[in-house]
Amino acid sequence: MTDAIDPDHYKVGGIETIDYIQAKLTHEEFAGYCRGNALKYLSRVGHKDATAQEIDKVIWYLKRWRGSLDCVATT
């Protein structure tokens, strides 16, 4: 079964796209990236994909943002 939230095509080339993006941005830029994507998916709930899927995408980006805060706190 294909993962609609974190599909395999984002992992082509040996690194997941989100990990590459995070490595290239500052902590503040990455926070903005995650926040912007969470807002995008939250804004389109009920207008594109299934509501649960859109909410799962919001949660996924918020968890990535939250996880990046842990990395900043330990460095």
PDB file of N, H, CA, C and O in Angstrom:
ATOM      1  N   MET A   1       0.835  -1.187   0.000  1.00  0.00           N
ATOM      2  CA  MET A   1       0.000   0.000   0.000  1.00  0.00           C
ATOM      3  C   MET A   1       0.885   1.258   0.000  1.00  0.00           C
ATOM      4  O   MET A   1       1.888   1.314   0.711  1.00  0.00           O
ATOM      5  N   THR A   2       0.518   2.232  -0.777  1.00  0.00           N
ATOM      6  H   THR A   2      -0.297   2.187  -1.355  1.00  0.00           H
ATOM      7  CA  THR A   2       1.268   3.465  -0.878  1.00  0.00           C
ATOM      8  C   THR A   2       0.952   4.366   0.312  1.00  0.00           C
ATOM      9  O   THR A   2      -0.202   4.494   0.722  1.00  0.00           O
ATOM     10  N   ASP A   3       1.986   4.984   0.856  1.00  0.00           N
ATOM     11  H   ASP A   3       2.924   4.880   0.523  1.00  0.00           H
ATOM     12  CA  ASP A   3       1.829   5.928   1.957  1.00  0.00           C
ATOM     13  C   ASP A   3       1.529   7.298   1.368  1.00  0.00           C
ATOM     14  O   ASP A   3       2.405   7.913   0.761  1.00  0.00           O
ATOM     15  N   ALA A   4       0.309   7.781   1.536  1.00  0.00           N
ATOM     16  H   ALA A   4      -0.403   7.281   2.029  1.00  0.00           H
ATOM     17  CA  ALA A   4      -0.091   9.066   0.955  1.00  0.00           C
ATOM     18  C   ALA A   4       0.526  10.250   1.685  1.00  0.00           C
ATOM     19  O   ALA A   4       0.584  11.351   1.138  1.00  0.00           O
ATOM     20  N   ILE A   5       0.982  10.041   2.897  1.00  0.00           N
ATOM     21  H   ILE A   5       0.935   9.146   3.341  1.00  0.00           H
ATOM     22  CA  ILE A   5       1.555  11.129   3.678  1.00  0.00           C
ATOM     23  C   ILE A   5       3.054  11.265   3.426  1.00  0.00           C
ATOM     24  O   ILE A   5       3.567  12.381   3.347  1.00  0.00           O
ATOM     25  N   ASP A   6       3.749  10.163   3.300  1.00  0.00           N
ATOM     26  H   ASP A   6       3.333   9.256   3.364  1.00  0.00           H
ATOM     27  CA  ASP A   6       5.207  10.152   3.106  1.00  0.00           C
ATOM     28  C   ASP A   6       5.554   9.116   2.031  1.00  0.00           C
ATOM     29  O   ASP A   6       6.150   8.083   2.333  1.00  0.00           O
ATOM     30  N   PRO A   7       5.176   9.399   0.764  1.00  0.00           N
ATOM     31  CA  PRO A   7       5.339   8.410  -0.302  1.00  0.00           C
ATOM     32  C   PRO A   7       6.789   8.150  -0.689  1.00  0.00           C
ATOM     33  O   PRO A   7       7.676   8.969  -0.450  1.00  0.00           O
ATOM     34  N   ASP A   8       6.999   6.989  -1.292  1.00  0.00           N
ATOM     35  H   ASP A   8       6.278   6.324  -1.486  1.00  0.00           H
ATOM     36  CA  ASP A   8       8.340   6.564  -1.675  1.00  0.00           C
ATOM     37  C   ASP A   8       9.029   7.501  -2.663  1.00  0.00           C
ATOM     38  O   ASP A   8      10.257   7.596  -2.656  1.00  0.00           O
ATOM     39  N   HIS A   9       8.273   8.192  -3.511  1.00  0.00           N
ATOM     40  H   HIS A   9       7.276   8.114  -3.516  1.00  0.00           H
ATOM     41  CA  HIS A   9       8.928   9.049  -4.506  1.00  0.00           C
ATOM     42  C   HIS A   9       9.661  10.229  -3.869  1.00  0.00           C
ATOM     43  O   HIS A   9      10.436  10.903  -4.548  1.00  0.00           O
ATOM     44  N   TYR A  10       9.436  10.493  -2.582  1.00  0.00           N
ATOM     45  H   TYR A  10       8.807   9.945  -2.030  1.00  0.00           H
ATOM     46  CA  TYR A  10      10.204  11.519  -1.873  1.00  0.00           C
ATOM     47  C   TYR A  10      11.511  10.981  -1.321  1.00  0.00           C
ATOM     48  O   TYR A  10      12.283  11.722  -0.712  1.00  0.00           O
ATOM     49  N   LYS A  11      11.766   9.691  -1.530  1.00  0.00           N
ATOM     50  H   LYS A  11      11.140   9.089  -2.024  1.00  0.00           H
ATOM     51  CA  LYS A  11      12.961   9.053  -0.973  1.00  0.00           C
ATOM     52  C   LYS A  11      13.944   8.601  -2.056  1.00  0.00           C
ATOM     53  O   LYS A  11      14.931   7.931  -1.754  1.00  0.00           O
ATOM     54  N   VAL A  12      13.684   8.960  -3.297  1.00  0.00           N
ATOM     55  H   VAL A  12      12.882   9.505  -3.542  1.00  0.00           H
ATOM     56  CA  VAL A  12      14.546   8.575  -4.404  1.00  0.00           C
ATOM     57  C   VAL A  12      15.874   9.331  -4.299  1.00  0.00           C
ATOM     58  O   VAL A  12      15.890  10.524  -3.996  1.00  0.00           O
ATOM     59  N   GLY A  13      16.971   8.641  -4.547  1.00  0.00           N
ATOM     60  H   GLY A  13      16.958   7.672  -4.793  1.00  0.00           H
ATOM     61  CA  GLY A  13      18.280   9.281  -4.540  1.00  0.00           C
ATOM     62  C   GLY A  13      19.048   9.107  -3.250  1.00  0.00           C
ATOM     63  O   GLY A  13      20.108   9.707  -3.072  1.00  0.00           O
ATOM     64  N   GLY A  14      18.528   8.290  -2.345  1.00  0.00           N
ATOM     65  H   GLY A  14      17.667   7.802  -2.489  1.00  0.00           H
ATOM     66  CA  GLY A  14      19.276   7.975  -1.136  1.00  0.00           C
ATOM     67  C   GLY A  14      19.038   8.890   0.045  1.00  0.00           C
ATOM     68  O   GLY A  14      19.558   8.638   1.132  1.00  0.00           O
ATOM     69  N   ILE A  15      18.255   9.960  -0.143  1.00  0.00           N
ATOM     70  H   ILE A  15      17.833  10.165  -1.026  1.00  0.00           H
ATOM     71  CA  ILE A  15      17.928  10.844   0.976  1.00  0.00           C
ATOM     72  C   ILE A  15      16.484  11.310   0.804  1.00  0.00           C
ATOM     73  O   ILE A  15      16.050  11.647  -0.298  1.00  0.00           O
ATOM     74  N   GLU A  16      15.770  11.322   1.891  1.00  0.00           N
ATOM     75  H   GLU A  16      16.123  11.048   2.786  1.00  0.00           H
ATOM     76  CA  GLU A  16      14.390  11.795   1.828  1.00  0.00           C
ATOM     77  C   GLU A  16      14.400  13.306   1.593  1.00  0.00           C
ATOM     78  O   GLU A  16      15.213  14.025   2.173  1.00  0.00           O
ATOM     79  N   THR A  17      13.508  13.771   0.754  1.00  0.00           N
ATOM     80  H   THR A  17      12.847  13.187   0.282  1.00  0.00           H
ATOM     81  CA  THR A  17      13.475  15.178   0.369  1.00  0.00           C
ATOM     82  C   THR A  17      13.427  16.111   1.573  1.00  0.00           C
ATOM     83  O   THR A  17      14.147  17.109   1.599  1.00  0.00           O
ATOM     84  N   ILE A  18      12.607  15.816   2.559  1.00  0.00           N
ATOM     85  H   ILE A  18      12.022  15.005   2.538  1.00  0.00           H
ATOM     86  CA  ILE A  18      12.484  16.680   3.734  1.00  0.00           C
ATOM     87  C   ILE A  18      13.805  16.761   4.500  1.00  0.00           C
ATOM     88  O   ILE A  18      14.134  17.810   5.054  1.00  0.00           O
ATOM     89  N   ASP A  19      14.559  15.667   4.534  1.00  0.00           N
ATOM     90  H   ASP A  19      14.291  14.815   4.084  1.00  0.00           H
ATOM     91  CA  ASP A  19      15.852  15.673   5.218  1.00  0.00           C
ATOM     92  C   ASP A  19      16.857  16.550   4.467  1.00  0.00           C
ATOM     93  O   ASP A  19      17.650  17.263   5.082  1.00  0.00           O
ATOM     94  N   TYR A  20      16.818  16.492   3.143  1.00  0.00           N
ATOM     95  H   TYR A  20      16.174  15.912   2.643  1.00  0.00           H
ATOM     96  CA  TYR A  20      17.688  17.339   2.328  1.00  0.00           C
ATOM     97  C   TYR A  20      17.347  18.814   2.540  1.00  0.00           C
ATOM     98  O   TYR A  20      18.232  19.649   2.724  1.00  0.00           O
ATOM     99  N   ILE A  21      16.051  19.119   2.510  1.00  0.00           N
ATOM    100  H   ILE A  21      15.332  18.441   2.360  1.00  0.00           H
ATOM    101  CA  ILE A  21      15.610  20.499   2.720  1.00  0.00           C
ATOM    102  C   ILE A  21      16.055  20.994   4.093  1.00  0.00           C
ATOM    103  O   ILE A  21      16.569  22.105   4.220  1.00  0.00           O
ATOM    104  N   GLN A  22      15.857  20.169   5.117  1.00  0.00           N
ATOM    105  H   GLN A  22      15.439  19.266   5.014  1.00  0.00           H
ATOM    106  CA  GLN A  22      16.246  20.558   6.469  1.00  0.00           C
ATOM    107  C   GLN A  22      17.754  20.810   6.564  1.00  0.00           C
ATOM    108  O   GLN A  22      18.192  21.737   7.245  1.00  0.00           O
ATOM    109  N   ALA A  23      18.535  19.987   5.883  1.00  0.00           N
ATOM    110  H   ALA A  23      18.180  19.234   5.329  1.00  0.00           H
ATOM    111  CA  ALA A  23      19.994  20.139   5.922  1.00  0.00           C
ATOM    112  C   ALA A  23      20.446  21.438   5.253  1.00  0.00           C
ATOM    113  O   ALA A  23      21.479  21.991   5.630  1.00  0.00           O
ATOM    114  N   LYS A  24      19.704  21.928   4.284  1.00  0.00           N
ATOM    115  H   LYS A  24      18.864  21.480   3.978  1.00  0.00           H
ATOM    116  CA  LYS A  24      20.089  23.117   3.528  1.00  0.00           C
ATOM    117  C   LYS A  24      19.557  24.423   4.108  1.00  0.00           C
ATOM    118  O   LYS A  24      20.011  25.498   3.715  1.00  0.00           O
ATOM    119  N   LEU A  25      18.599  24.350   5.042  1.00  0.00           N
ATOM    120  H   LEU A  25      18.230  23.477   5.361  1.00  0.00           H
ATOM    121  CA  LEU A  25      17.999  25.550   5.608  1.00  0.00           C
ATOM    122  C   LEU A  25      18.501  25.792   7.029  1.00  0.00           C
ATOM    123  O   LEU A  25      18.960  24.870   7.703  1.00  0.00           O
ATOM    124  N   THR A  26      18.408  27.038   7.472  1.00  0.00           N
ATOM    125  H   THR A  26      18.035  27.788   6.925  1.00  0.00           H
ATOM    126  CA  THR A  26      18.675  27.322   8.878  1.00  0.00           C
ATOM    127  C   THR A  26      17.510  26.766   9.699  1.00  0.00           C
ATOM    128  O   THR A  26      16.478  26.389   9.144  1.00  0.00           O
ATOM    129  N   HIS A  27      17.678  26.718  11.012  1.00  0.00           N
ATOM    130  H   HIS A  27      18.516  27.024  11.464  1.00  0.00           H
ATOM    131  CA  HIS A  27      16.588  26.237  11.875  1.00  0.00           C
ATOM    132  C   HIS A  27      15.341  27.096  11.700  1.00  0.00           C
ATOM    133  O   HIS A  27      14.225  26.578  11.667  1.00  0.00           O
ATOM    134  N   GLU A  28      15.529  28.382  11.590  1.00  0.00           N
ATOM    135  H   GLU A  28      16.436  28.803  11.617  1.00  0.00           H
ATOM    136  CA  GLU A  28      14.399  29.294  11.427  1.00  0.00           C
ATOM    137  C   GLU A  28      13.716  29.098  10.074  1.00  0.00           C
ATOM    138  O   GLU A  28      12.488  29.100   9.987  1.00  0.00           O
ATOM    139  N   GLU A  29      14.506  28.933   9.035  1.00  0.00           N
ATOM    140  H   GLU A  29      15.504  28.932   9.105  1.00  0.00           H
ATOM    141  CA  GLU A  29      13.937  28.700   7.700  1.00  0.00           C
ATOM    142  C   GLU A  29      13.157  27.393   7.660  1.00  0.00           C
ATOM    143  O   GLU A  29      12.072  27.322   7.083  1.00  0.00           O
ATOM    144  N   PHE A  30      13.724  26.355   8.283  1.00  0.00           N
ATOM    145  H   PHE A  30      14.605  26.412   8.751  1.00  0.00           H
ATOM    146  CA  PHE A  30      13.026  25.067   8.281  1.00  0.00           C
ATOM    147  C   PHE A  30      11.729  25.152   9.075  1.00  0.00           C
ATOM    148  O   PHE A  30      10.725  24.561   8.680  1.00  0.00           O
ATOM    149  N   ALA A  31      11.738  25.875  10.183  1.00  0.00           N
ATOM    150  H   ALA A  31      12.554  26.355  10.504  1.00  0.00           H
ATOM    151  CA  ALA A  31      10.512  26.073  10.962  1.00  0.00           C
ATOM    152  C   ALA A  31       9.450  26.742  10.093  1.00  0.00           C
ATOM    153  O   ALA A  31       8.287  26.338  10.110  1.00  0.00           O
ATOM    154  N   GLY A  32       9.845  27.758   9.337  1.00  0.00           N
ATOM    155  H   GLY A  32      10.790  28.086   9.323  1.00  0.00           H
ATOM    156  CA  GLY A  32       8.917  28.436   8.442  1.00  0.00           C
ATOM    157  C   GLY A  32       8.400  27.528   7.339  1.00  0.00           C
ATOM    158  O   GLY A  32       7.227  27.588   6.971  1.00  0.00           O
ATOM    159  N   TYR A  33       9.285  26.684   6.815  1.00  0.00           N
ATOM    160  H   TYR A  33      10.238  26.634   7.114  1.00  0.00           H
ATOM    161  CA  TYR A  33       8.888  25.724   5.783  1.00  0.00           C
ATOM    162  C   TYR A  33       7.821  24.772   6.316  1.00  0.00           C
ATOM    163  O   TYR A  33       6.797  24.548   5.670  1.00  0.00           O
ATOM    164  N   CYS A  34       8.072  24.218   7.496  1.00  0.00           N
ATOM    165  H   CYS A  34       8.904  24.400   8.020  1.00  0.00           H
ATOM    166  CA  CYS A  34       7.116  23.280   8.099  1.00  0.00           C
ATOM    167  C   CYS A  34       5.805  23.973   8.446  1.00  0.00           C
ATOM    168  O   CYS A  34       4.723  23.441   8.195  1.00  0.00           O
ATOM    169  N   ARG A  35       5.913  25.151   9.018  1.00  0.00           N
ATOM    170  H   ARG A  35       6.792  25.583   9.221  1.00  0.00           H
ATOM    171  CA  ARG A  35       4.718  25.908   9.392  1.00  0.00           C
ATOM    172  C   ARG A  35       3.888  26.246   8.153  1.00  0.00           C
ATOM    173  O   ARG A  35       2.665  26.103   8.161  1.00  0.00           O
ATOM    174  N   GLY A  36       4.555  26.692   7.095  1.00  0.00           N
ATOM    175  H   GLY A  36       5.548  26.808   7.088  1.00  0.00           H
ATOM    176  CA  GLY A  36       3.853  27.028   5.863  1.00  0.00           C
ATOM    177  C   GLY A  36       3.144  25.832   5.251  1.00  0.00           C
ATOM    178  O   GLY A  36       2.008  25.949   4.793  1.00  0.00           O
ATOM    179  N   ASN A  37       3.806  24.683   5.241  1.00  0.00           N
ATOM    180  H   ASN A  37       4.729  24.587   5.614  1.00  0.00           H
ATOM    181  CA  ASN A  37       3.166  23.484   4.691  1.00  0.00           C
ATOM    182  C   ASN A  37       2.008  23.022   5.562  1.00  0.00           C
ATOM    183  O   ASN A  37       0.982  22.586   5.040  1.00  0.00           O
ATOM    184  N   ALA A  38       2.154  23.111   6.886  1.00  0.00           N
ATOM    185  H   ALA A  38       2.987  23.465   7.311  1.00  0.00           H
ATOM    186  CA  ALA A  38       1.046  22.751   7.774  1.00  0.00           C
ATOM    187  C   ALA A  38      -0.152  23.661   7.515  1.00  0.00           C
ATOM    188  O   ALA A  38      -1.288  23.191   7.454  1.00  0.00           O
ATOM    189  N   LEU A  39       0.099  24.954   7.363  1.00  0.00           N
ATOM    190  H   LEU A  39       1.022  25.335   7.412  1.00  0.00           H
ATOM    191  CA  LEU A  39      -0.989  25.893   7.076  1.00  0.00           C
ATOM    192  C   LEU A  39      -1.634  25.607   5.722  1.00  0.00           C
ATOM    193  O   LEU A  39      -2.852  25.711   5.573  1.00  0.00           O
ATOM    194  N   LYS A  40      -0.811  25.247   4.739  1.00  0.00           N
ATOM    195  H   LYS A  40       0.178  25.163   4.861  1.00  0.00           H
ATOM    196  CA  LYS A  40      -1.336  24.929   3.412  1.00  0.00           C
ATOM    197  C   LYS A  40      -2.313  23.769   3.493  1.00  0.00           C
ATOM    198  O   LYS A  40      -3.427  23.851   2.975  1.00  0.00           O
ATOM    199  N   TYR A  41      -1.898  22.690   4.141  1.00  0.00           N
ATOM    200  H   TYR A  41      -0.993  22.624   4.562  1.00  0.00           H
ATOM    201  CA  TYR A  41      -2.766  21.522   4.223  1.00  0.00           C
ATOM    202  C   TYR A  41      -3.983  21.783   5.106  1.00  0.00           C
ATOM    203  O   TYR A  41      -5.067  21.274   4.822  1.00  0.00           O
ATOM    204  N   LEU A  42      -3.823  22.562   6.166  1.00  0.00           N
ATOM    205  H   LEU A  42      -2.942  22.975   6.398  1.00  0.00           H
ATOM    206  CA  LEU A  42      -4.944  22.906   7.024  1.00  0.00           C
ATOM    207  C   LEU A  42      -5.967  23.742   6.259  1.00  0.00           C
ATOM    208  O   LEU A  42      -7.173  23.561   6.423  1.00  0.00           O
ATOM    209  N   SER A  43      -5.481  24.650   5.428  1.00  0.00           N
ATOM    210  H   SER A  43      -4.501  24.797   5.294  1.00  0.00           H
ATOM    211  CA  SER A  43      -6.374  25.528   4.664  1.00  0.00           C
ATOM    212  C   SER A  43      -7.181  24.782   3.608  1.00  0.00           C
ATOM    213  O   SER A  43      -8.273  25.214   3.240  1.00  0.00           O
ATOM    214  N   ARG A  44      -6.652  23.672   3.122  1.00  0.00           N
ATOM    215  H   ARG A  44      -5.765  23.321   3.421  1.00  0.00           H
ATOM    216  CA  ARG A  44      -7.373  22.967   2.059  1.00  0.00           C
ATOM    217  C   ARG A  44      -8.176  21.765   2.557  1.00  0.00           C
ATOM    218  O   ARG A  44      -8.735  21.020   1.752  1.00  0.00           O
ATOM    219  N   VAL A  45      -8.238  21.570   3.880  1.00  0.00           N
ATOM    220  H   VAL A  45      -7.784  22.176   4.534  1.00  0.00           H
ATOM    221  CA  VAL A  45      -9.041  20.470   4.429  1.00  0.00           C
ATOM    222  C   VAL A  45     -10.471  20.580   3.902  1.00  0.00           C
ATOM    223  O   VAL A  45     -11.110  21.629   3.986  1.00  0.00           O
ATOM    224  N   GLY A  46     -10.946  19.465   3.360  1.00  0.00           N
ATOM    225  H   GLY A  46     -10.427  18.613   3.292  1.00  0.00           H
ATOM    226  CA  GLY A  46     -12.301  19.421   2.819  1.00  0.00           C
ATOM    227  C   GLY A  46     -12.428  19.883   1.388  1.00  0.00           C
ATOM    228  O   GLY A  46     -13.527  19.900   0.832  1.00  0.00           O
ATOM    229  N   HIS A  47     -11.294  20.266   0.773  1.00  0.00           N
ATOM    230  H   HIS A  47     -10.402  20.253   1.225  1.00  0.00           H
ATOM    231  CA  HIS A  47     -11.358  20.787  -0.596  1.00  0.00           C
ATOM    232  C   HIS A  47     -10.569  19.972  -1.608  1.00  0.00           C
ATOM    233  O   HIS A  47     -10.754  20.164  -2.810  1.00  0.00           O
ATOM    234  N   LYS A  48      -9.697  19.071  -1.172  1.00  0.00           N
ATOM    235  H   LYS A  48      -9.547  18.915  -0.195  1.00  0.00           H
ATOM    236  CA  LYS A  48      -8.896  18.310  -2.127  1.00  0.00           C
ATOM    237  C   LYS A  48      -8.970  16.829  -1.795  1.00  0.00           C
ATOM    238  O   LYS A  48      -9.848  16.124  -2.293  1.00  0.00           O
ATOM    239  N   ASP A  49      -8.060  16.354  -0.960  1.00  0.00           N
ATOM    240  H   ASP A  49      -7.347  16.927  -0.556  1.00  0.00           H
ATOM    241  CA  ASP A  49      -8.041  14.942  -0.595  1.00  0.00           C
ATOM    242  C   ASP A  49      -8.976  14.698   0.586  1.00  0.00           C
ATOM    243  O   ASP A  49      -9.623  15.621   1.080  1.00  0.00           O
ATOM    244  N   ALA A  50      -9.037  13.448   1.029  1.00  0.00           N
ATOM    245  H   ALA A  50      -8.511  12.698   0.627  1.00  0.00           H
ATOM    246  CA  ALA A  50      -9.878  13.104   2.172  1.00  0.00           C
ATOM    247  C   ALA A  50      -9.467  13.937   3.389  1.00  0.00           C
ATOM    248  O   ALA A  50      -8.281  14.193   3.599  1.00  0.00           O
ATOM    249  N   THR A  51     -10.433  14.351   4.173  1.00  0.00           N
ATOM    250  H   THR A  51     -11.397  14.143   4.003  1.00  0.00           H
ATOM    251  CA  THR A  51     -10.166  15.207   5.330  1.00  0.00           C
ATOM    252  C   THR A  51      -9.142  14.589   6.265  1.00  0.00           C
ATOM    253  O   THR A  51      -8.222  15.276   6.708  1.00  0.00           O
ATOM    254  N   ALA A  52      -9.282  13.309   6.574  1.00  0.00           N
ATOM    255  H   ALA A  52     -10.029  12.750   6.214  1.00  0.00           H
ATOM    256  CA  ALA A  52      -8.338  12.650   7.479  1.00  0.00           C
ATOM    257  C   ALA A  52      -6.928  12.686   6.914  1.00  0.00           C
ATOM    258  O   ALA A  52      -5.969  12.890   7.658  1.00  0.00           O
ATOM    259  N   GLN A  53      -6.791  12.489   5.608  1.00  0.00           N
ATOM    260  H   GLN A  53      -7.570  12.323   5.004  1.00  0.00           H
ATOM    261  CA  GLN A  53      -5.471  12.516   4.969  1.00  0.00           C
ATOM    262  C   GLN A  53      -4.856  13.906   5.059  1.00  0.00           C
ATOM    263  O   GLN A  53      -3.663  14.035   5.335  1.00  0.00           O
ATOM    264  N   GLU A  54      -5.640  14.933   4.834  1.00  0.00           N
ATOM    265  H   GLU A  54      -6.609  14.829   4.610  1.00  0.00           H
ATOM    266  CA  GLU A  54      -5.127  16.300   4.921  1.00  0.00           C
ATOM    267  C   GLU A  54      -4.703  16.625   6.356  1.00  0.00           C
ATOM    268  O   GLU A  54      -3.661  17.246   6.562  1.00  0.00           O
ATOM    269  N   ILE A  55      -5.482  16.220   7.330  1.00  0.00           N
ATOM    270  H   ILE A  55      -6.329  15.714   7.163  1.00  0.00           H
ATOM    271  CA  ILE A  55      -5.137  16.451   8.732  1.00  0.00           C
ATOM    272  C   ILE A  55      -3.870  15.690   9.088  1.00  0.00           C
ATOM    273  O   ILE A  55      -3.025  16.200   9.824  1.00  0.00           O
ATOM    274  N   ASP A  56      -3.731  14.471   8.570  1.00  0.00           N
ATOM    275  H   ASP A  56      -4.417  14.056   7.972  1.00  0.00           H
ATOM    276  CA  ASP A  56      -2.502  13.698   8.810  1.00  0.00           C
ATOM    277  C   ASP A  56      -1.278  14.422   8.246  1.00  0.00           C
ATOM    278  O   ASP A  56      -0.204  14.373   8.846  1.00  0.00           O
ATOM    279  N   LYS A  57      -1.427  15.089   7.107  1.00  0.00           N
ATOM    280  H   LYS A  57      -2.299  15.128   6.620  1.00  0.00           H
ATOM    281  CA  LYS A  57      -0.317  15.850   6.527  1.00  0.00           C
ATOM    282  C   LYS A  57       0.038  17.037   7.418  1.00  0.00           C
ATOM    283  O   LYS A  57       1.215  17.336   7.615  1.00  0.00           O
ATOM    284  N   VAL A  58      -0.973  17.711   7.954  1.00  0.00           N
ATOM    285  H   VAL A  58      -1.930  17.468   7.794  1.00  0.00           H
ATOM    286  CA  VAL A  58      -0.736  18.822   8.888  1.00  0.00           C
ATOM    287  C   VAL A  58       0.066  18.318  10.083  1.00  0.00           C
ATOM    288  O   VAL A  58       1.068  18.919  10.469  1.00  0.00           O
ATOM    289  N   ILE A  59      -0.384  17.214  10.660  1.00  0.00           N
ATOM    290  H   ILE A  59      -1.199  16.726  10.346  1.00  0.00           H
ATOM    291  CA  ILE A  59       0.277  16.639  11.833  1.00  0.00           C
ATOM    292  C   ILE A  59       1.707  16.233  11.490  1.00  0.00           C
ATOM    293  O   ILE A  59       2.617  16.450  12.290  1.00  0.00           O
ATOM    294  N   TRP A  60       1.916  15.647  10.312  1.00  0.00           N
ATOM    295  H   TRP A  60       1.177  15.471   9.662  1.00  0.00           H
ATOM    296  CA  TRP A  60       3.248  15.208   9.895  1.00  0.00           C
ATOM    297  C   TRP A  60       4.222  16.383   9.882  1.00  0.00           C
ATOM    298  O   TRP A  60       5.333  16.281  10.402  1.00  0.00           O
ATOM    299  N   TYR A  61       3.798  17.508   9.278  1.00  0.00           N
ATOM    300  H   TYR A  61       2.896  17.591   8.855  1.00  0.00           H
ATOM    301  CA  TYR A  61       4.676  18.684   9.227  1.00  0.00           C
ATOM    302  C   TYR A  61       4.880  19.293  10.608  1.00  0.00           C
ATOM    303  O   TYR A  61       5.979  19.755  10.914  1.00  0.00           O
ATOM    304  N   LEU A  62       3.859  19.304  11.442  1.00  0.00           N
ATOM    305  H   LEU A  62       2.966  18.929  11.194  1.00  0.00           H
ATOM    306  CA  LEU A  62       4.026  19.830  12.797  1.00  0.00           C
ATOM    307  C   LEU A  62       4.985  18.963  13.606  1.00  0.00           C
ATOM    308  O   LEU A  62       5.774  19.477  14.399  1.00  0.00           O
ATOM    309  N   LYS A  63       4.917  17.648  13.405  1.00  0.00           N
ATOM    310  H   LYS A  63       4.276  17.231  12.761  1.00  0.00           H
ATOM    311  CA  LYS A  63       5.850  16.748  14.106  1.00  0.00           C
ATOM    312  C   LYS A  63       7.280  16.965  13.620  1.00  0.00           C
ATOM    313  O   LYS A  63       8.212  16.925  14.425  1.00  0.00           O
ATOM    314  N   ARG A  64       7.472  17.192  12.334  1.00  0.00           N
ATOM    315  H   ARG A  64       6.715  17.225  11.680  1.00  0.00           H
ATOM    316  CA  ARG A  64       8.816  17.469  11.818  1.00  0.00           C
ATOM    317  C   ARG A  64       9.346  18.770  12.413  1.00  0.00           C
ATOM    318  O   ARG A  64      10.514  18.852  12.793  1.00  0.00           O
ATOM    319  N   TRP A  65       8.498  19.776  12.491  1.00  0.00           N
ATOM    320  H   TRP A  65       7.550  19.710  12.182  1.00  0.00           H
ATOM    321  CA  TRP A  65       8.878  21.051  13.085  1.00  0.00           C
ATOM    322  C   TRP A  65       9.229  20.854  14.551  1.00  0.00           C
ATOM    323  O   TRP A  65      10.251  21.354  15.023  1.00  0.00           O
ATOM    324  N   ARG A  66       8.384  20.128  15.269  1.00  0.00           N
ATOM    325  H   ARG A  66       7.554  19.722  14.886  1.00  0.00           H
ATOM    326  CA  ARG A  66       8.627  19.879  16.693  1.00  0.00           C
ATOM    327  C   ARG A  66       9.931  19.106  16.892  1.00  0.00           C
ATOM    328  O   ARG A  66      10.708  19.422  17.794  1.00  0.00           O
ATOM    329  N   GLY A  67      10.173  18.103  16.061  1.00  0.00           N
ATOM    330  H   GLY A  67       9.542  17.847  15.328  1.00  0.00           H
ATOM    331  CA  GLY A  67      11.417  17.331  16.147  1.00  0.00           C
ATOM    332  C   GLY A  67      12.631  18.188  15.881  1.00  0.00           C
ATOM    333  O   GLY A  67      13.686  17.965  16.475  1.00  0.00           O
ATOM    334  N   SER A  68      12.504  19.159  15.005  1.00  0.00           N
ATOM    335  H   SER A  68      11.647  19.340  14.523  1.00  0.00           H
ATOM    336  CA  SER A  68      13.652  20.029  14.716  1.00  0.00           C
ATOM    337  C   SER A  68      13.971  20.926  15.910  1.00  0.00           C
ATOM    338  O   SER A  68      15.117  21.343  16.075  1.00  0.00           O
ATOM    339  N   LEU A  69      12.985  21.225  16.735  1.00  0.00           N
ATOM    340  H   LEU A  69      12.054  20.886  16.601  1.00  0.00           H
ATOM    341  CA  LEU A  69      13.231  22.022  17.943  1.00  0.00           C
ATOM    342  C   LEU A  69      14.074  21.243  18.949  1.00  0.00           C
ATOM    343  O   LEU A  69      14.899  21.823  19.655  1.00  0.00           O
ATOM    344  N   ASP A  70      13.866  19.931  19.012  1.00  0.00           N
ATOM    345  H   ASP A  70      13.195  19.460  18.438  1.00  0.00           H
ATOM    346  CA  ASP A  70      14.668  19.100  19.888  1.00  0.00           C
ATOM    347  C   ASP A  70      16.148  19.125  19.466  1.00  0.00           C
ATOM    348  O   ASP A  70      17.046  19.136  20.309  1.00  0.00           O
ATOM    349  N   CYS A  71      16.378  19.134  18.156  1.00  0.00           N
ATOM    350  H   CYS A  71      15.649  19.126  17.472  1.00  0.00           H
ATOM    351  CA  CYS A  71      17.754  19.181  17.648  1.00  0.00           C
ATOM    352  C   CYS A  71      18.423  20.500  18.014  1.00  0.00           C
ATOM    353  O   CYS A  71      19.607  20.523  18.350  1.00  0.00           O
ATOM    354  N   VAL A  72      17.675  21.595  17.951  1.00  0.00           N
ATOM    355  H   VAL A  72      16.714  21.576  17.677  1.00  0.00           H
ATOM    356  CA  VAL A  72      18.224  22.904  18.279  1.00  0.00           C
ATOM    357  C   VAL A  72      18.549  22.982  19.771  1.00  0.00           C
ATOM    358  O   VAL A  72      19.566  23.558  20.160  1.00  0.00           O
ATOM    359  N   ALA A  73      17.686  22.404  20.599  1.00  0.00           N
ATOM    360  H   ALA A  73      16.860  21.936  20.283  1.00  0.00           H
ATOM    361  CA  ALA A  73      17.862  22.468  22.045  1.00  0.00           C
ATOM    362  C   ALA A  73      19.096  21.695  22.518  1.00  0.00           C
ATOM    363  O   ALA A  73      19.675  22.014  23.557  1.00  0.00           O
ATOM    364  N   THR A  74      19.494  20.675  21.745  1.00  0.00           N
ATOM    365  H   THR A  74      19.024  20.416  20.901  1.00  0.00           H
ATOM    366  CA  THR A  74      20.635  19.846  22.157  1.00  0.00           C
ATOM    367  C   THR A  74      21.955  20.309  21.561  1.00  0.00           C
ATOM    368  O   THR A  74      23.014  19.787  21.910  1.00  0.00           O
ATOM    369  N   THR A  75      21.895  21.293  20.656  1.00  0.00           N
ATOM    370  H   THR A  75      21.035  21.717  20.373  1.00  0.00           H
ATOM    371  CA  THR A  75      23.139  21.776  20.034  1.00  0.00           C
ATOM    372  C   THR A  75      23.625  23.052  20.664  1.00  0.00           C
ATOM    373  O   THR A  75      24.656  23.588  20.258  1.00  0.00           O
TER     374      THR A  75
END
